[in-house]
Amino acid sequence: MIKKISLYSLFIAIIAVSCNFGQKPDEYAHQKAKVKEVIQTTNYTYLRVEKSKQDQWIAIGKSDIKEGSVIYFEDGLQMVNFESPELGRTFESILFVQQISDKPIKHGDFHGEMPEGMGEMGGMDPAMMGDKPSKPVIDKMEINLEHPAGAIKIGDLYARRSEYAGKQVTVHGKVIKVNVGIMGKNWLHIQDGTSDGDNFDLTITTIYEPAVGAVVTYSGTLAVKKDFGYGYFYEIIVEDAEPVKAL
């Protein structure tokens, strides 16, 4: 009886090995996730997904994604104890993802055009990644603001950019434009009514989501002559900025 059972087990094992022989491992398994929960906000879509048998939260620019969908994404910007003011909720850990797709993301597919299968599932700003991208034209607005102590006027920031390069700076202005979910960050354009020649608009990168028209104060690191490629060159840009409530 023991011999019969042993021979039967060996036979089953041989069949199992034969069935898997020649099959290639899924090289995109690390990208694959199943959407278990979807929360929509004004600018973001928050997803609770199961990936590698573990649940995690990810965020992407506003996208039409359904519960039960299978998506593919790679690493993003991880934020710990991230607070969403719109949801009134703090995520213990969340990954801000640059792009997702309904098909495996092959390296090299996302240079100049959306990967095949991307459809309307969201990701980086198409205007930024187009075949012939160009920076948006921002008009100068008529703005008259009081500048709080400690905040540097945009005109002065441009005029003295070499002095402030690489340093923490605080700026105050009105939000003119917001692009969300680009390279894991939101990109704000602010103006304060000052200028240095034709330089009057300041770009800020941040994880926060102010509304267009809001008057804000942010503190971040000033980078000079920053080139992101695709025609996106910034004479100055304030990076990884945090809102300042009061000065």
Secondary structure as GFF3:
##gff-version 3
##sequence-region A 1 247
A	DSSP	alpha_helix	2	20	.	.	.	ID=ss1
A	DSSP	three_ten_helix	29	31	.	.	.	ID=ss2
A	DSSP	beta_strand	32	40	.	.	.	ID=ss3
A	DSSP	beta_strand	44	51	.	.	.	ID=ss4
A	DSSP	beta_strand	54	61	.	.	.	ID=ss5
A	DSSP	beta_strand	70	72	.	.	.	ID=ss6
A	DSSP	beta_strand	77	84	.	.	.	ID=ss7
A	DSSP	beta_strand	89	96	.	.	.	ID=ss8
A	DSSP	alpha_helix	126	129	.	.	.	ID=ss9
A	DSSP	alpha_helix	154	159	.	.	.	ID=ss10
A	DSSP	alpha_helix	161	164	.	.	.	ID=ss11
A	DSSP	beta_strand	168	182	.	.	.	ID=ss12
A	DSSP	beta_strand	185	191	.	.	.	ID=ss13
A	DSSP	beta_strand	202	206	.	.	.	ID=ss14
A	DSSP	beta_strand	215	227	.	.	.	ID=ss15
A	DSSP	beta_strand	233	243	.	.	.	ID=ss16
###
